[in-house]
């Protein structure tokens, strides 16, 4: 009898723990956006926001964070300048915004609204450290260095840094190491709400995205294949899109943009 009573208590404890875990998971899911925006202040009193984004997952309703909500947050934060996860060198050399889809959308929003944009991403294709679709401490160190350099150019401005969610906390940690103070952000959920206006994607988006699709389908792979310093194993990750499958798949996003559809 005692054995059964002990087993019953164990099962009750397990059920209670599982209930707590499920409740916490539900809370995080419902409030996921509230964890993606941070506000910090420099030692000189400059206001800096960081917003972690979900890249292509914004187009999946399961993520509970739409592109519309991302743009609402940008509008409600009302920055003087925006830093995005894209590489400045490719913009300067090729005129392409080479970051993920949400970075192209953020860039175009800024163009429509007269907000200066700085590009702070870093990664390169080489034999030693390259692996597609990953981030490393070295990459975040370089991004942090670029952020600090760009902040010096806008030291009296409210800055919004838009980056993938995987970079959010590493960058907060590095900024705190510079003496930045993390500030409480009350009513953060309200940042993602709009004023009742009908949603539209930024006006230049299809053109900017097409340039990006062409760059990654053809221009960039061709440059990698021609680079004698890169080994064949790494080059194999960057084939030229001869059958146009990658390019065509990327251009499917333009169907969403032109129809102002939020989800695939």
Secondary structure, 3 states (H helix, E strand, C coil): CHHHHHHHHHHHHHHHHHHHHHHHHHHHHHCHHHHCEEEEECCCCCEEEEEEECHHHHHCHHHCCCHHHHHHHHHHHCCCEEEECCCHHHHHHHCCCCCCHHHHHHHHHHHHHCCEEEECCCCCCCCCCCCCCCCCHHHHHHHHHHHHHHHHHCCCCCEEEEEEHHHHHHHHHHHHHCCCEEECCCCHHHHHCCCCCCCCCCCCHHHHHHHHHHHHHHHHHHHHHCCCCCCHHHHCCCCCCCCCHHHHHHHHHHHHHHHCCCCC
